[in-house]
């Protein structure tokens, strides 16, 4: 998750912007309710993933159904509370349920960019969103969203010239927010000049044995595999769909200037997709500078062109 209250940043302005169609209280509560799961894991030291079943769309649906029933039962108290903030709404059960579902799904979607233990499409184990947006950018997005939410709240409760001025400021802020956010998301999907690399690895000429620690299927042609070894450099290997080994490389970085004393100790592949020039694979490594994101680039024939490591 972004730390739980940060979820209220995006939820606040989306809820206020769609106030006619969304029950704001249900949406805001739905956007944080599933974090009861990691809270209980931490408090009771449970042998259970921080982001488990209820951080999947299936588990989230169950949580939203339960929450909507409770909120509808206490809708008068909910409306009285929101009335104090001049945001009272008379909502049907369908609206409350829709708002709870939307809030829970939005929470799971945001968390899926950050955590490897989230399986949003459970029982499937894939998480196609992990690593697409950086940790720092997502927190920045949530933080700035709070400011936009405050502006929209001002528009909602104000009158006369103040309302008009705030509305103009809000529209301009919203346009700037969308433009900048879109640009930063595009940049986050591309190679950054602050990444460490490019690295190319070293050919591994011995037989690759054992079961890979993680794999990524690349279209209908290749399977990329990562093998972690105790106190040794991980192996990256590419196989064809008929299980023929095409190449294997050690993830060495010490053969590149300024990284002579550096070493990769652990590798985990997360997802990959086809690009115009070949394949882009995301994962993460544990190396000299700690745990960082890893980006691998293969050409159309499956040959490793380069890889980058970056926080």
N, C-alpha and C positions, 0 to 999 in steps of 0.2 A: 504494500500500500504506500502511496504517499502517506505520511503520518496522518492518522485518522481525520483530524479537523481540516486538513488541507483539501479533503474531498469536498468540503462545503464551498470552496472557491468556485470551481466550475458549476456546481449544483445551484449555487445562489443565483448567478446571472441567467442560467438556462431556465430555472424555475420562475424567475421574475419576468423573463422575456416571454415565456409561454404560460403566464399566469392564468389565462382564460381556460387553458386545457389541462393544466396540471395542478394537483393539490400540493402546494408548496411544502407544507409541513411533512406530508407523507413522502415527498420526493427527497427532502433533506434528510429525514430519518432513514429512509431506505438506502441512501447513499453512504451511510456509515454503519448500519446495523450489523452487517456480516463481520465487522471487526471484533465482535464479541468472541468470535472463534479464536483468533490469535491471542486475544486478551486472556482467555481461559487457559490456553496452552502455556502461556508465560507464567501466569499466577500459580497454577497447579503443577507446573513442570511436567506436563503430559508428554508421553511418547507418541506424538502425533504431529504432522506437519503444521507449521504456523498458518499456512494457507491451504487448508484441506478441502473437504467436500463442499462446504458452504461458499467457497471461493470458486465454484464452478457455476455455470449457468443453470444446471440442473438443481444443485443444492440451493443456489440463490433464488430460484423460483419457489422452492418450498418455504424459504425464509420470508419471501415477499408475501406469499399467501397467508402465512401466520400473522405477519405484521399488519396486513390490510384488515384482517378480521378484528384484531385488537383495536386498531385506530377507528374503524367504523363503529365499534361498540362504544368507544369514548369520544366520538366525533364532537359532541357538544363542548366537552372540556378542551379539546384540541382547537375548536373554533374560538372559544373564549380566550385562550392563550394567544392565538394569532391576532385576535382583535386588539389586544394590547399594543401590538406593533402596526395596527391599521392594515392588517393583511388577512382579515377574516374571509373565509370561503365556505359556501354551502356546496358540498360535493357529494355525489352519489357514490355507492360502493364501487361501481365500475371505474370511476375517476380515481378513487383512492387506491384501488388495486393496480391500475395502470401506472400511477405515480410511484408506488412501491416497487413494482417490477422495473420501471425505468431507472429508478435510483440504484437499486441493487445491481442491475446489469451494468450501469455506468461505472460503479465502483469496481466490479470484477474486471471490466475492460481496461480501466486505468492501471490497476494492479498488475495486469497480465504483461505490461511492458517491462516490469521491474523484477519479477521474482520467478526463479526457476521451478519452485515447488507448486506453482499454480497450474492446474490443468482445466482451463476454462470450458473445454468441450467434453469433460468427463462423461462417460467412461473412456473416451479417447485420451491418450496420454500426451497429445501434441499441444504445444502452445505457440502458434504462429506469430504472436505479437511480441514475444520476449526480445528485448534488445533493439527493437525498431526505433524507439525513442529513448534518449539518454535519461538517466536518473536526475541529473541537474536540470535539464530542460523541463522535465515533467513537474518538478517542484516549482520552478519559475512560473510555469503556466498556471499552476494552481494558485500561487501567491498573487500574481497579477489579476487573476479572475476575481479575487476578493475585492479588489479596487473597483472593478467593473460592476460587481454585484452591489457595492455601496452606492455607486452612481445611479443604478437602476432603481434601487430602493428609494433614493431621494426623489427620483421622477415619480415613483408610485405614490408617495405620500404628500408631495408638495402641490401647490396651486399657483395660478397666475403666471407672472413673469419668471419667477423662480423655476417653475415646472418647465417652461419653454427653454430657458437657458440650460438647465440640467439635461433636457432631452437632446438638445443640439450637441452638448458635450458628450453625452452617452453615445450618440450615433457615431460621432467622429472617433471616440475612443474604441468603439466596437469595430469599426472598419479598420483602424490602425492595428488593433489586437489581432484580428483575423489575418490581415496581410502579413504582419510580422511572425505570427505563429505558424502560418503556412510556410513561410520562407525558412524558418528555423527547423521545421519538420523535414522539409526537403533536404536541408543541409545535414541534418542528423542521419539521413539515409545514405549520404554520400561520404566519401573519404574526407577526413579533416586534415588541414595542414598541421594540426597539433598531435596527430597520431604518431606513435613510434613505429618506424619502418621506412620503406618497405623491407620485409624480410622474405627470403626465398626457401629457407630450410636447407637440409643436406640429404642427399639420396641415402636411403637405408637399404643395404644390399643383402641383409640376412632375411631369413624366412619370418614372415609376420605370423605369430602364433597367439592363440587365446581368443577370448571373446571381447569384442570392442566395448569400451565403456560408454560410448555414445555414437550414434549414427545419424546421418541426414540423407534422405533419398532425394536425388536430383533428377526430376522428371521421370522419364521411363528408360533412362540410359545408365545412370551411375548411382553408386552408393558411397558416400564419404564416411570414413570410419576414424575414430580416435581411440588410441590405446595408451593408457597411462601406465607407467612403470615405476616401481619403488626406487626412489632416489636416482632416477635417470630421466632423460629427455623423452617426452611423449612422442608417439609415432602417429603420423597422419597418413592414411592409406585410401586409395580409390579403387573400387571394384566395379566391374560391369554388372548388369542385372543378372547375368548367368554365373556370378560369383568368381569371375576371373580377376586376379589381382593385376591392375594396370600400372600402379606405381606406389611407392611408400617413401615417406620422408621423415627425418627427424626434425622437430621444431627448434632447430638451433638458431640463436640470434647473435651469438658471440663472434660470428664471422663478418659482422657488419661494424663499420667504424662507430665508435662511441658506445658500443654495447659489448665490448670484449669480455667484460666480467659479469655479464648477465646470463640468466638461464631460465628457461620455461620448465616448470615442475609438474603442471597438471593442465589438461585440456578437456573442455566439454563443448561439444557441438550442440546447437539449439535448433536452428532452422536454416533453410536455404531456398533460393528461387532463381529462375532463369532471368538473365538480363540480355541486353542487345548484344553484348560482346562475349557472353558466356554464362557464368554462375557466380552468385554472391552468397556466401555462407556466413552466418553469424554464430558466435559462441562466446566463451569466456575462458581465460587462462589464469592460473596462479603462477606468477613468476617473480623475479627479483623485486619488482615494485609493487607486489601484492596482487589482488584479484582485479583484473581489468578485462574489458571487452575485447573480443578478437574478431577480425573481419578477414575472410579468405576470398580470393578472387581466382577463379578457374576460367580458362578459355573454353570455347565451344567443344573442343576435343577432350576436355577434362583435365588438361595439364594445369598444374599450379603455377600461376603467374607471380603472385606475391601475397603476403599477408601483413596485416597491421595490428598493433596492440595499442589500446588507448583507454583511459578512464572516461 
